[in-house]
C-alpha cells in the first residue's frame, strides 16, 4: 500500500510541475494587449510546445466567463472543435503546439476584452489557465473633409470638418497656418456620434473666427488608439460648401455636357444638309415635268417669260449652294 501511495503522489507532483512550467512559459503573455482592426481577422497568440507530447488534450478559450472555442485531441490524431462566431485554432495545433485563437472579424468594443486558455490533459479534469491575452480594437477614420462658408456681417467665417467610420471616439483640433492654435475669441463645437450597430464614430467639428486674408485653417482628426492624425487644410476652397478635394462628379458632368453639345451640333448639321438635298430633288422633278411633251391645246409661252423663269431657277440654285457651303463650314 505504501509504495503505491508514494507512486501516486509522484505522478501528481509531476503533473503539477508540468502545469507550473506551462504557466511560467506563458507568463510574458498575460499583460500583452493585441490590437485588432475592426472588420479584419485578428489572432490572439498562444504557443505551448509541451502540448505536442501530451495525451488526450482538451483546449478551451474563454472571453471572460464565456466559452468561445473548445477543441479536443484524441490519441489517433483526430481533432474535434466547437466555436462561437467561426473562431478557430491553427489546423496543425496538435503537431506544433500553436493554439492561438483566430477571430475572423474583430468587432468594435469600448472596453478591452480578456481572453484566457485552459488546458486539460489525460485524466486531469480541473484544467489550468495557461495563456491570457488582452484584445483592444480600433478603426481608421476617413480623410476629413473641410468646408468653409463666406464671411458674415461681423466678419466671422465658419469652417466645418467631417470624418466618419473610425473607432474609438477621436479628438479634433484646429490649427491656423499649420502651427498656431485658434485665437481665444474663436468658437469650436465638436460632436461625435457612434452608429448603433457598428459602434463606429462619425465626427463633425465647427470653427468660427475672424480669419485674416491669406491665412490657412487646418482640421486635425486624431485617433490615439492607432497613433494616427488625419489633416485637411482650407487652402484651395473657393466657394460656400466646396470641399478641399476637387469633386470628380463635377468634372464628369462637364465632360458629359461638352460631349452632348458636340453630338447635338452634328445632328443639326446633318439635318440641314439632308433638307438641302430634298430641295434639290424637288426642283429637279419640277424641271423634268416642264420638259414633258406639250398636250393638245398647249399654248406656246412667251420666250421672254421662259428666259426669266430659267434665270430665277439658276439664282435659287446658287443661293442653295451658298447656304450649303456655309452650313458645311459651321
Buried (B, 14 or more C-beta within 10 A) or exposed (E): EEEEEEEEEEEEEEBEEBBEEBBEBBEEBBEEEBEBBBBEEBBBBBBBEBBEEBEEBBBBBBBEEEBBBBBBBEEEEEBEBEBEEEBBBBEEBBEBBBBBBBBEEBBBBEEEBBBBBBBBBEEBEEBBBBBBBBBBBBBBBEEBBBBBBEEEEEEBBBBBBBBBBBBBBBBBBBBBEEEEEBEEEBEBEBEBEBEEEBBBBBBBBBBBBEBEEEBBBBBBBBBEBBEBBBBBBBEEBEEEEBBBEEEEEEEEEEEEEEEEEEEEEEEEEEEBEEEBEEBEEEEEEEEEEEEEEEEEEEEEEEEEEEEEEEEEBEEEEEEEEEBBEEBEEE
